[in-house]
Amino acid sequence: YWLDLMGLTVINLEGQTLGKIEDIFETGANDVLVVKGEHGEILIPYSVEYIVDEINLTEGFMRVDWELE
């Protein structure tokens, strides 16, 4: 559920913290995570097949295949 994802810390495969999930919204193609942190606001497509590597609700993080620009 989206509610379970709110507030999770988002890290990438390199171990960099991107921020926390502040919002999620739907588009015609897919859902989008709104991640806010020290790097500003980052919009990440929520695709379990291609972007999301791991969701760990117990530890409070989501690992994504997404690079800081």
mmCIF file of the N, C-alpha and C atoms, coordinates in Angstrom:
data_MODEL
# 
_entry.id   MODEL 
# 
loop_
_atom_site.group_PDB 
_atom_site.id 
_atom_site.type_symbol 
_atom_site.label_atom_id 
_atom_site.label_alt_id 
_atom_site.label_comp_id 
_atom_site.label_asym_id 
_atom_site.label_entity_id 
_atom_site.label_seq_id 
_atom_site.pdbx_PDB_ins_code 
_atom_site.Cartn_x 
_atom_site.Cartn_y 
_atom_site.Cartn_z 
_atom_site.occupancy 
_atom_site.B_iso_or_equiv 
_atom_site.pdbx_formal_charge 
_atom_site.auth_seq_id 
_atom_site.auth_comp_id 
_atom_site.auth_asym_id 
_atom_site.auth_atom_id 
_atom_site.pdbx_PDB_model_num 
ATOM 1   N N  . TYR A 1 1  ? 0.829  -1.189 0.000   1.00 0.00 ? 1  TYR A N  1 
ATOM 2   C CA . TYR A 1 1  ? 0.000  0.000  0.000   1.00 0.00 ? 1  TYR A CA 1 
ATOM 3   C C  . TYR A 1 1  ? 0.873  1.253  0.000   1.00 0.00 ? 1  TYR A C  1 
ATOM 4   N N  . TRP A 1 2  ? 0.377  2.305  -0.626  1.00 0.00 ? 2  TRP A N  1 
ATOM 5   C CA . TRP A 1 2  ? 1.122  3.560  -0.672  1.00 0.00 ? 2  TRP A CA 1 
ATOM 6   C C  . TRP A 1 2  ? 1.426  4.069  0.728   1.00 0.00 ? 2  TRP A C  1 
ATOM 7   N N  . LEU A 1 3  ? 0.465  3.970  1.620   1.00 0.00 ? 3  LEU A N  1 
ATOM 8   C CA . LEU A 1 3  ? 0.647  4.480  2.985   1.00 0.00 ? 3  LEU A CA 1 
ATOM 9   C C  . LEU A 1 3  ? 1.863  3.838  3.661   1.00 0.00 ? 3  LEU A C  1 
ATOM 10  N N  . ASP A 1 4  ? 2.112  2.565  3.370   1.00 0.00 ? 4  ASP A N  1 
ATOM 11  C CA . ASP A 1 4  ? 3.262  1.874  3.951   1.00 0.00 ? 4  ASP A CA 1 
ATOM 12  C C  . ASP A 1 4  ? 4.591  2.446  3.453   1.00 0.00 ? 4  ASP A C  1 
ATOM 13  N N  . LEU A 1 5  ? 4.590  3.038  2.266   1.00 0.00 ? 5  LEU A N  1 
ATOM 14  C CA . LEU A 1 5  ? 5.822  3.567  1.677   1.00 0.00 ? 5  LEU A CA 1 
ATOM 15  C C  . LEU A 1 5  ? 6.150  4.985  2.144   1.00 0.00 ? 5  LEU A C  1 
ATOM 16  N N  . MET A 1 6  ? 5.139  5.709  2.611   1.00 0.00 ? 6  MET A N  1 
ATOM 17  C CA . MET A 1 6  ? 5.353  7.105  3.022   1.00 0.00 ? 6  MET A CA 1 
ATOM 18  C C  . MET A 1 6  ? 6.369  7.174  4.161   1.00 0.00 ? 6  MET A C  1 
ATOM 19  N N  . GLY A 1 7  ? 7.358  8.062  3.999   1.00 0.00 ? 7  GLY A N  1 
ATOM 20  C CA . GLY A 1 7  ? 8.353  8.271  5.026   1.00 0.00 ? 7  GLY A CA 1 
ATOM 21  C C  . GLY A 1 7  ? 9.564  7.347  4.955   1.00 0.00 ? 7  GLY A C  1 
ATOM 22  N N  . LEU A 1 8  ? 9.527  6.355  4.047   1.00 0.00 ? 8  LEU A N  1 
ATOM 23  C CA . LEU A 1 8  ? 10.686 5.481  3.916   1.00 0.00 ? 8  LEU A CA 1 
ATOM 24  C C  . LEU A 1 8  ? 11.889 6.275  3.410   1.00 0.00 ? 8  LEU A C  1 
ATOM 25  N N  . THR A 1 9  ? 13.064 5.956  3.905   1.00 0.00 ? 9  THR A N  1 
ATOM 26  C CA . THR A 1 9  ? 14.301 6.534  3.391   1.00 0.00 ? 9  THR A CA 1 
ATOM 27  C C  . THR A 1 9  ? 14.633 5.828  2.086   1.00 0.00 ? 9  THR A C  1 
ATOM 28  N N  . VAL A 1 10 ? 14.977 6.607  1.067   1.00 0.00 ? 10 VAL A N  1 
ATOM 29  C CA . VAL A 1 10 ? 15.304 6.054  -0.239  1.00 0.00 ? 10 VAL A CA 1 
ATOM 30  C C  . VAL A 1 10 ? 16.810 6.139  -0.450  1.00 0.00 ? 10 VAL A C  1 
ATOM 31  N N  . ILE A 1 11 ? 17.409 4.987  -0.733  1.00 0.00 ? 11 ILE A N  1 
ATOM 32  C CA . ILE A 1 11 ? 18.843 4.936  -1.032  1.00 0.00 ? 11 ILE A CA 1 
ATOM 33  C C  . ILE A 1 11 ? 19.026 4.291  -2.404  1.00 0.00 ? 11 ILE A C  1 
ATOM 34  N N  . ASN A 1 12 ? 20.127 4.636  -3.065  1.00 0.00 ? 12 ASN A N  1 
ATOM 35  C CA . ASN A 1 12 ? 20.369 4.012  -4.358  1.00 0.00 ? 12 ASN A CA 1 
ATOM 36  C C  . ASN A 1 12 ? 21.331 2.842  -4.216  1.00 0.00 ? 12 ASN A C  1 
ATOM 37  N N  . LEU A 1 13 ? 21.624 2.195  -5.327  1.00 0.00 ? 13 LEU A N  1 
ATOM 38  C CA . LEU A 1 13 ? 22.465 1.002  -5.288  1.00 0.00 ? 13 LEU A CA 1 
ATOM 39  C C  . LEU A 1 13 ? 23.891 1.301  -4.842  1.00 0.00 ? 13 LEU A C  1 
ATOM 40  N N  . GLU A 1 14 ? 24.312 2.575  -4.953  1.00 0.00 ? 14 GLU A N  1 
ATOM 41  C CA . GLU A 1 14 ? 25.637 2.987  -4.505  1.00 0.00 ? 14 GLU A CA 1 
ATOM 42  C C  . GLU A 1 14 ? 25.662 3.328  -3.018  1.00 0.00 ? 14 GLU A C  1 
ATOM 43  N N  . GLY A 1 15 ? 24.503 3.248  -2.355  1.00 0.00 ? 15 GLY A N  1 
ATOM 44  C CA . GLY A 1 15 ? 24.417 3.534  -0.925  1.00 0.00 ? 15 GLY A CA 1 
ATOM 45  C C  . GLY A 1 15 ? 24.194 4.995  -0.593  1.00 0.00 ? 15 GLY A C  1 
ATOM 46  N N  . GLN A 1 16 ? 23.938 5.824  -1.602  1.00 0.00 ? 16 GLN A N  1 
ATOM 47  C CA . GLN A 1 16 ? 23.682 7.250  -1.368  1.00 0.00 ? 16 GLN A CA 1 
ATOM 48  C C  . GLN A 1 16 ? 22.234 7.449  -0.932  1.00 0.00 ? 16 GLN A C  1 
ATOM 49  N N  . THR A 1 17 ? 22.026 8.276  0.078   1.00 0.00 ? 17 THR A N  1 
ATOM 50  C CA . THR A 1 17 ? 20.672 8.589  0.528   1.00 0.00 ? 17 THR A CA 1 
ATOM 51  C C  . THR A 1 17 ? 20.090 9.675  -0.363  1.00 0.00 ? 17 THR A C  1 
ATOM 52  N N  . LEU A 1 18 ? 18.941 9.391  -0.974  1.00 0.00 ? 18 LEU A N  1 
ATOM 53  C CA . LEU A 1 18 ? 18.276 10.343 -1.859  1.00 0.00 ? 18 LEU A CA 1 
ATOM 54  C C  . LEU A 1 18 ? 17.286 11.210 -1.100  1.00 0.00 ? 18 LEU A C  1 
ATOM 55  N N  . GLY A 1 19 ? 16.762 10.714 0.003   1.00 0.00 ? 19 GLY A N  1 
ATOM 56  C CA . GLY A 1 19 ? 15.783 11.449 0.800   1.00 0.00 ? 19 GLY A CA 1 
ATOM 57  C C  . GLY A 1 19 ? 14.714 10.513 1.327   1.00 0.00 ? 19 GLY A C  1 
ATOM 58  N N  . LYS A 1 20 ? 13.569 11.087 1.646   1.00 0.00 ? 20 LYS A N  1 
ATOM 59  C CA . LYS A 1 20 ? 12.436 10.308 2.162   1.00 0.00 ? 20 LYS A CA 1 
ATOM 60  C C  . LYS A 1 20 ? 11.249 10.464 1.220   1.00 0.00 ? 20 LYS A C  1 
ATOM 61  N N  . ILE A 1 21 ? 10.427 9.431  1.149   1.00 0.00 ? 21 ILE A N  1 
ATOM 62  C CA . ILE A 1 21 ? 9.223  9.485  0.321   1.00 0.00 ? 21 ILE A CA 1 
ATOM 63  C C  . ILE A 1 21 ? 8.214  10.397 1.006   1.00 0.00 ? 21 ILE A C  1 
ATOM 64  N N  . GLU A 1 22 ? 7.890  11.498 0.333   1.00 0.00 ? 22 GLU A N  1 
ATOM 65  C CA . GLU A 1 22 ? 6.956  12.490 0.865   1.00 0.00 ? 22 GLU A CA 1 
ATOM 66  C C  . GLU A 1 22 ? 5.563  12.366 0.245   1.00 0.00 ? 22 GLU A C  1 
ATOM 67  N N  . ASP A 1 23 ? 5.508  11.835 -0.983  1.00 0.00 ? 23 ASP A N  1 
ATOM 68  C CA . ASP A 1 23 ? 4.228  11.750 -1.676  1.00 0.00 ? 23 ASP A CA 1 
ATOM 69  C C  . ASP A 1 23 ? 4.366  10.716 -2.788  1.00 0.00 ? 23 ASP A C  1 
ATOM 70  N N  . ILE A 1 24 ? 3.227  10.243 -3.271  1.00 0.00 ? 24 ILE A N  1 
ATOM 71  C CA . ILE A 1 24 ? 3.164  9.335  -4.407  1.00 0.00 ? 24 ILE A CA 1 
ATOM 72  C C  . ILE A 1 24 ? 1.961  9.764  -5.231  1.00 0.00 ? 24 ILE A C  1 
ATOM 73  N N  . PHE A 1 25 ? 2.136  9.842  -6.558  1.00 0.00 ? 25 PHE A N  1 
ATOM 74  C CA . PHE A 1 25 ? 0.997  10.182 -7.398  1.00 0.00 ? 25 PHE A CA 1 
ATOM 75  C C  . PHE A 1 25 ? 0.967  9.309  -8.642  1.00 0.00 ? 25 PHE A C  1 
ATOM 76  N N  . GLU A 1 26 ? -0.227 9.215  -9.217  1.00 0.00 ? 26 GLU A N  1 
ATOM 77  C CA . GLU A 1 26 ? -0.447 8.393  -10.405 1.00 0.00 ? 26 GLU A CA 1 
ATOM 78  C C  . GLU A 1 26 ? -0.290 9.225  -11.662 1.00 0.00 ? 26 GLU A C  1 
ATOM 79  N N  . THR A 1 27 ? 0.280  8.591  -12.690 1.00 0.00 ? 27 THR A N  1 
ATOM 80  C CA . THR A 1 27 ? 0.270  9.164  -14.032 1.00 0.00 ? 27 THR A CA 1 
ATOM 81  C C  . THR A 1 27 ? -0.344 8.116  -14.942 1.00 0.00 ? 27 THR A C  1 
ATOM 82  N N  . GLY A 1 28 ? -0.485 8.434  -16.192 1.00 0.00 ? 28 GLY A N  1 
ATOM 83  C CA . GLY A 1 28 ? -1.044 7.452  -17.119 1.00 0.00 ? 28 GLY A CA 1 
ATOM 84  C C  . GLY A 1 28 ? -0.150 6.233  -17.288 1.00 0.00 ? 28 GLY A C  1 
ATOM 85  N N  . ALA A 1 29 ? 1.163  6.436  -17.179 1.00 0.00 ? 29 ALA A N  1 
ATOM 86  C CA . ALA A 1 29 ? 2.103  5.348  -17.424 1.00 0.00 ? 29 ALA A CA 1 
ATOM 87  C C  . ALA A 1 29 ? 2.407  4.542  -16.160 1.00 0.00 ? 29 ALA A C  1 
ATOM 88  N N  . ASN A 1 30 ? 2.635  5.231  -15.036 1.00 0.00 ? 30 ASN A N  1 
ATOM 89  C CA . ASN A 1 30 ? 3.005  4.550  -13.798 1.00 0.00 ? 30 ASN A CA 1 
ATOM 90  C C  . ASN A 1 30 ? 2.876  5.506  -12.619 1.00 0.00 ? 30 ASN A C  1 
ATOM 91  N N  . ASP A 1 31 ? 3.043  4.960  -11.424 1.00 0.00 ? 31 ASP A N  1 
ATOM 92  C CA . ASP A 1 31 ? 3.044  5.800  -10.227 1.00 0.00 ? 31 ASP A CA 1 
ATOM 93  C C  . ASP A 1 31 ? 4.416  6.452  -10.088 1.00 0.00 ? 31 ASP A C  1 
ATOM 94  N N  . VAL A 1 32 ? 4.456  7.591  -9.399  1.00 0.00 ? 32 VAL A N  1 
ATOM 95  C CA . VAL A 1 32 ? 5.702  8.334  -9.230  1.00 0.00 ? 32 VAL A CA 1 
ATOM 96  C C  . VAL A 1 32 ? 5.917  8.620  -7.746  1.00 0.00 ? 32 VAL A C  1 
ATOM 97  N N  . LEU A 1 33 ? 7.126  8.312  -7.259  1.00 0.00 ? 33 LEU A N  1 
ATOM 98  C CA . LEU A 1 33 ? 7.517  8.623  -5.884  1.00 0.00 ? 33 LEU A CA 1 
ATOM 99  C C  . LEU A 1 33 ? 8.076  10.037 -5.844  1.00 0.00 ? 33 LEU A C  1 
ATOM 100 N N  . VAL A 1 34 ? 7.637  10.825 -4.877  1.00 0.00 ? 34 VAL A N  1 
ATOM 101 C CA . VAL A 1 34 ? 8.208  12.150 -4.647  1.00 0.00 ? 34 VAL A CA 1 
ATOM 102 C C  . VAL A 1 34 ? 9.125  12.014 -3.441  1.00 0.00 ? 34 VAL A C  1 
ATOM 103 N N  . VAL A 1 35 ? 10.431 12.129 -3.704  1.00 0.00 ? 35 VAL A N  1 
ATOM 104 C CA . VAL A 1 35 ? 11.452 11.945 -2.673  1.00 0.00 ? 35 VAL A CA 1 
ATOM 105 C C  . VAL A 1 35 ? 12.075 13.304 -2.383  1.00 0.00 ? 35 VAL A C  1 
ATOM 106 N N  . LYS A 1 36 ? 12.088 13.691 -1.107  1.00 0.00 ? 36 LYS A N  1 
ATOM 107 C CA . LYS A 1 36 ? 12.662 14.982 -0.723  1.00 0.00 ? 36 LYS A CA 1 
ATOM 108 C C  . LYS A 1 36 ? 13.778 14.764 0.283   1.00 0.00 ? 36 LYS A C  1 
ATOM 109 N N  . GLY A 1 37 ? 14.875 15.504 0.067   1.00 0.00 ? 37 GLY A N  1 
ATOM 110 C CA . GLY A 1 37 ? 16.024 15.395 0.955   1.00 0.00 ? 37 GLY A CA 1 
ATOM 111 C C  . GLY A 1 37 ? 17.004 16.510 0.666   1.00 0.00 ? 37 GLY A C  1 
ATOM 112 N N  . GLU A 1 38 ? 18.242 16.314 1.061   1.00 0.00 ? 38 GLU A N  1 
ATOM 113 C CA . GLU A 1 38 ? 19.249 17.354 0.902   1.00 0.00 ? 38 GLU A CA 1 
ATOM 114 C C  . GLU A 1 38 ? 19.563 17.648 -0.560  1.00 0.00 ? 38 GLU A C  1 
ATOM 115 N N  . HIS A 1 39 ? 19.192 16.761 -1.460  1.00 0.00 ? 39 HIS A N  1 
ATOM 116 C CA . HIS A 1 39 ? 19.416 16.962 -2.890  1.00 0.00 ? 39 HIS A CA 1 
ATOM 117 C C  . HIS A 1 39 ? 18.200 17.599 -3.560  1.00 0.00 ? 39 HIS A C  1 
ATOM 118 N N  . GLY A 1 40 ? 17.234 18.038 -2.769  1.00 0.00 ? 40 GLY A N  1 
ATOM 119 C CA . GLY A 1 40 ? 16.018 18.639 -3.304  1.00 0.00 ? 40 GLY A CA 1 
ATOM 120 C C  . GLY A 1 40 ? 14.946 17.594 -3.525  1.00 0.00 ? 40 GLY A C  1 
ATOM 121 N N  . GLU A 1 41 ? 14.038 17.891 -4.430  1.00 0.00 ? 41 GLU A N  1 
ATOM 122 C CA . GLU A 1 41 ? 12.941 16.982 -4.744  1.00 0.00 ? 41 GLU A CA 1 
ATOM 123 C C  . GLU A 1 41 ? 13.332 16.127 -5.945  1.00 0.00 ? 41 GLU A C  1 
ATOM 124 N N  . ILE A 1 42 ? 13.171 14.823 -5.811  1.00 0.00 ? 42 ILE A N  1 
ATOM 125 C CA . ILE A 1 42 ? 13.481 13.880 -6.875  1.00 0.00 ? 42 ILE A CA 1 
ATOM 126 C C  . ILE A 1 42 ? 12.214 13.092 -7.185  1.00 0.00 ? 42 ILE A C  1 
ATOM 127 N N  . LEU A 1 43 ? 11.854 13.021 -8.451  1.00 0.00 ? 43 LEU A N  1 
ATOM 128 C CA . LEU A 1 43 ? 10.704 12.236 -8.891  1.00 0.00 ? 43 LEU A CA 1 
ATOM 129 C C  . LEU A 1 43 ? 11.228 10.929 -9.478  1.00 0.00 ? 43 LEU A C  1 
ATOM 130 N N  . ILE A 1 44 ? 10.764 9.821  -8.931  1.00 0.00 ? 44 ILE A N  1 
ATOM 131 C CA . ILE A 1 44 ? 11.242 8.504  -9.347  1.00 0.00 ? 44 ILE A CA 1 
ATOM 132 C C  . ILE A 1 44 ? 10.043 7.649  -9.738  1.00 0.00 ? 44 ILE A C  1 
ATOM 133 N N  . PRO A 1 45 ? 10.046 7.102  -10.959 1.00 0.00 ? 45 PRO A N  1 
ATOM 134 C CA . PRO A 1 45 ? 8.962  6.192  -11.336 1.00 0.00 ? 45 PRO A CA 1 
ATOM 135 C C  . PRO A 1 45 ? 8.959  4.981  -10.415 1.00 0.00 ? 45 PRO A C  1 
ATOM 136 N N  . TYR A 1 46 ? 7.783  4.612  -9.957  1.00 0.00 ? 46 TYR A N  1 
ATOM 137 C CA . TYR A 1 46 ? 7.657  3.465  -9.062  1.00 0.00 ? 46 TYR A CA 1 
ATOM 138 C C  . TYR A 1 46 ? 7.438  2.214  -9.912  1.00 0.00 ? 46 TYR A C  1 
ATOM 139 N N  . SER A 1 47 ? 8.536  1.587  -10.287 1.00 0.00 ? 47 SER A N  1 
ATOM 140 C CA . SER A 1 47 ? 8.490  0.379  -11.101 1.00 0.00 ? 47 SER A CA 1 
ATOM 141 C C  . SER A 1 47 ? 9.277  -0.712 -10.384 1.00 0.00 ? 47 SER A C  1 
ATOM 142 N N  . VAL A 1 48 ? 8.584  -1.698 -9.884  1.00 0.00 ? 48 VAL A N  1 
ATOM 143 C CA . VAL A 1 48 ? 9.247  -2.767 -9.151  1.00 0.00 ? 48 VAL A CA 1 
ATOM 144 C C  . VAL A 1 48 ? 10.137 -3.582 -10.091 1.00 0.00 ? 48 VAL A C  1 
ATOM 145 N N  . GLU A 1 49 ? 9.786  -3.661 -11.364 1.00 0.00 ? 49 GLU A N  1 
ATOM 146 C CA . GLU A 1 49 ? 10.568 -4.445 -12.313 1.00 0.00 ? 49 GLU A CA 1 
ATOM 147 C C  . GLU A 1 49 ? 11.903 -3.793 -12.661 1.00 0.00 ? 49 GLU A C  1 
ATOM 148 N N  . TYR A 1 50 ? 11.947 -2.459 -12.768 1.00 0.00 ? 50 TYR A N  1 
ATOM 149 C CA . TYR A 1 50 ? 13.133 -1.801 -13.289 1.00 0.00 ? 50 TYR A CA 1 
ATOM 150 C C  . TYR A 1 50 ? 13.833 -0.854 -12.304 1.00 0.00 ? 50 TYR A C  1 
ATOM 151 N N  . ILE A 1 51 ? 13.124 -0.247 -11.394 1.00 0.00 ? 51 ILE A N  1 
ATOM 152 C CA . ILE A 1 51 ? 13.699 0.793  -10.540 1.00 0.00 ? 51 ILE A CA 1 
ATOM 153 C C  . ILE A 1 51 ? 13.881 0.311  -9.102  1.00 0.00 ? 51 ILE A C  1 
ATOM 154 N N  . VAL A 1 52 ? 12.844 -0.251 -8.520  1.00 0.00 ? 52 VAL A N  1 
ATOM 155 C CA . VAL A 1 52 ? 12.877 -0.630 -7.101  1.00 0.00 ? 52 VAL A CA 1 
ATOM 156 C C  . VAL A 1 52 ? 13.595 -1.964 -6.932  1.00 0.00 ? 52 VAL A C  1 
ATOM 157 N N  . ASP A 1 53 ? 14.680 -1.943 -6.173  1.00 0.00 ? 53 ASP A N  1 
ATOM 158 C CA . ASP A 1 53 ? 15.475 -3.143 -5.925  1.00 0.00 ? 53 ASP A CA 1 
ATOM 159 C C  . ASP A 1 53 ? 15.000 -3.861 -4.656  1.00 0.00 ? 53 ASP A C  1 
ATOM 160 N N  . GLU A 1 54 ? 14.670 -3.074 -3.624  1.00 0.00 ? 54 GLU A N  1 
ATOM 161 C CA . GLU A 1 54 ? 14.270 -3.665 -2.339  1.00 0.00 ? 54 GLU A CA 1 
ATOM 162 C C  . GLU A 1 54 ? 13.410 -2.684 -1.563  1.00 0.00 ? 54 GLU A C  1 
ATOM 163 N N  . ILE A 1 55 ? 12.391 -3.220 -0.903  1.00 0.00 ? 55 ILE A N  1 
ATOM 164 C CA . ILE A 1 55 ? 11.579 -2.454 0.047   1.00 0.00 ? 55 ILE A CA 1 
ATOM 165 C C  . ILE A 1 55 ? 11.673 -3.176 1.379   1.00 0.00 ? 55 ILE A C  1 
ATOM 166 N N  . ASN A 1 56 ? 12.160 -2.477 2.399   1.00 0.00 ? 56 ASN A N  1 
ATOM 167 C CA . ASN A 1 56 ? 12.305 -3.077 3.716   1.00 0.00 ? 56 ASN A CA 1 
ATOM 168 C C  . ASN A 1 56 ? 11.532 -2.213 4.719   1.00 0.00 ? 56 ASN A C  1 
ATOM 169 N N  . LEU A 1 57 ? 10.297 -2.610 4.975   1.00 0.00 ? 57 LEU A N  1 
ATOM 170 C CA . LEU A 1 57 ? 9.450  -1.838 5.889   1.00 0.00 ? 57 LEU A CA 1 
ATOM 171 C C  . LEU A 1 57 ? 9.956  -1.923 7.325   1.00 0.00 ? 57 LEU A C  1 
ATOM 172 N N  . THR A 1 58 ? 10.546 -3.052 7.706   1.00 0.00 ? 58 THR A N  1 
ATOM 173 C CA . THR A 1 58 ? 11.059 -3.220 9.061   1.00 0.00 ? 58 THR A CA 1 
ATOM 174 C C  . THR A 1 58 ? 12.205 -2.255 9.337   1.00 0.00 ? 58 THR A C  1 
ATOM 175 N N  . GLU A 1 59 ? 13.120 -2.135 8.384   1.00 0.00 ? 59 GLU A N  1 
ATOM 176 C CA . GLU A 1 59 ? 14.272 -1.241 8.538   1.00 0.00 ? 59 GLU A CA 1 
ATOM 177 C C  . GLU A 1 59 ? 13.965 0.190  8.084   1.00 0.00 ? 59 GLU A C  1 
ATOM 178 N N  . GLY A 1 60 ? 12.853 0.372  7.371   1.00 0.00 ? 60 GLY A N  1 
ATOM 179 C CA . GLY A 1 60 ? 12.416 1.711  6.980   1.00 0.00 ? 60 GLY A CA 1 
ATOM 180 C C  . GLY A 1 60 ? 13.120 2.300  5.773   1.00 0.00 ? 60 GLY A C  1 
ATOM 181 N N  . PHE A 1 61 ? 13.437 1.442  4.765   1.00 0.00 ? 61 PHE A N  1 
ATOM 182 C CA . PHE A 1 61 ? 14.086 1.980  3.578   1.00 0.00 ? 61 PHE A CA 1 
ATOM 183 C C  . PHE A 1 61 ? 13.616 1.295  2.302   1.00 0.00 ? 61 PHE A C  1 
ATOM 184 N N  . MET A 1 62 ? 13.864 2.000  1.193   1.00 0.00 ? 62 MET A N  1 
ATOM 185 C CA . MET A 1 62 ? 13.650 1.465  -0.143  1.00 0.00 ? 62 MET A CA 1 
ATOM 186 C C  . MET A 1 62 ? 14.947 1.681  -0.916  1.00 0.00 ? 62 MET A C  1 
ATOM 187 N N  . ARG A 1 63 ? 15.450 0.632  -1.553  1.00 0.00 ? 63 ARG A N  1 
ATOM 188 C CA . ARG A 1 63 ? 16.663 0.743  -2.369  1.00 0.00 ? 63 ARG A CA 1 
ATOM 189 C C  . ARG A 1 63 ? 16.222 0.789  -3.838  1.00 0.00 ? 63 ARG A C  1 
ATOM 190 N N  . VAL A 1 64 ? 16.749 1.768  -4.570  1.00 0.00 ? 64 VAL A N  1 
ATOM 191 C CA . VAL A 1 64 ? 16.349 1.971  -5.960  1.00 0.00 ? 64 VAL A CA 1 
ATOM 192 C C  . VAL A 1 64 ? 17.572 2.031  -6.876  1.00 0.00 ? 64 VAL A C  1 
ATOM 193 N N  . ASP A 1 65 ? 17.360 1.691  -8.119  1.00 0.00 ? 65 ASP A N  1 
ATOM 194 C CA . ASP A 1 65 ? 18.378 1.828  -9.158  1.00 0.00 ? 65 ASP A CA 1 
ATOM 195 C C  . ASP A 1 65 ? 18.191 3.203  -9.788  1.00 0.00 ? 65 ASP A C  1 
ATOM 196 N N  . TRP A 1 66 ? 18.750 4.223  -9.113  1.00 0.00 ? 66 TRP A N  1 
ATOM 197 C CA . TRP A 1 66 ? 18.571 5.617  -9.514  1.00 0.00 ? 66 TRP A CA 1 
ATOM 198 C C  . TRP A 1 66 ? 19.812 6.396  -9.118  1.00 0.00 ? 66 TRP A C  1 
ATOM 199 N N  . GLU A 1 67 ? 20.355 7.141  -10.039 1.00 0.00 ? 67 GLU A N  1 
ATOM 200 C CA . GLU A 1 67 ? 21.593 7.883  -9.758  1.00 0.00 ? 67 GLU A CA 1 
ATOM 201 C C  . GLU A 1 67 ? 21.308 9.339  -9.453  1.00 0.00 ? 67 GLU A C  1 
ATOM 202 N N  . LEU A 1 68 ? 22.114 9.905  -8.585  1.00 0.00 ? 68 LEU A N  1 
ATOM 203 C CA . LEU A 1 68 ? 22.056 11.348 -8.354  1.00 0.00 ? 68 LEU A CA 1 
ATOM 204 C C  . LEU A 1 68 ? 22.667 12.031 -9.563  1.00 0.00 ? 68 LEU A C  1 
ATOM 205 N N  . GLU A 1 69 ? 22.037 13.103 -10.017 1.00 0.00 ? 69 GLU A N  1 
ATOM 206 C CA . GLU A 1 69 ? 22.569 13.805 -11.183 1.00 0.00 ? 69 GLU A CA 1 
ATOM 207 C C  . GLU A 1 69 ? 23.484 14.907 -10.776 1.00 0.00 ? 69 GLU A C  1 
# 
